[in-house]
């Protein structure tokens, strides 16, 4: 008696065998994953803006919680990559993190840094930086950023919270962003002194004229008037003819 294979049963059997093989492979990979341990840590810190507020030692200190948790030699299954990323984010100058692993025992740590827009200088209290997102950042003994200085009585109020959290803070933040975004003003404005009422006096890098700017409002209009002063009035009247220029009043440029 001749037996004939059922095509449907044959296809079903092939599918079951293939599924078993795949499940076996997945189980083998999972088993190998559990057996792996970290052999090296590869740290990459993005310094594209020449900021060096955090180094590899700082990163290792954060990853290991001050040396209390072992990374090298630890098994893959024993460490949460998300937890490591969250530890790194506790550093004020860490803007973004990416932590991942490969199959060779390497742990990769990529970090982007916060970048300062200005440095707050106070006579009797700690200095601070203002970051590109308006956040208040600590200063570092290791590195000093070349950014405009902010001084004056108003600085005590300025450091209490991130600039984006108050209306006056946001106005000053927008002023700093405007200066930073324009190559001419970025090179020219060296310091902003802010009095208790929020009136701003600017000190230029090159010329000697003090700039009475007023409150941090009508930013574009005031800088247009300043541009007229630098490009038309000073060349015509002499670079040392004036000691002060006032642009805080609407439609006026007052030179003294």
Buried (B, 14 or more C-beta within 10 A) or exposed (E): EEEEEEEEEEEEEEEEEEEEEEEEEEEEEEEEEEEBBBEEBEBEBEBEEEBBBBBEEBBBBBBBEEEEBEBEEEEBEEBEBEEBBEBBBEBBBBBEBEBEBEEEBEBBBBBBBBBBBBBBBBEEEEBBBBBBBBBBBEBBEEEBBEBBBBBBBBBBBBBEEBBEEBEBBBBBBBBBBBBBEBEEBBEBBEBBBBEEEBBBBBBBEEBEBBBBBBBBBBBEEBBEBBEBBBEEBBEEEEEEEBEEBBBBEEEEBBBE
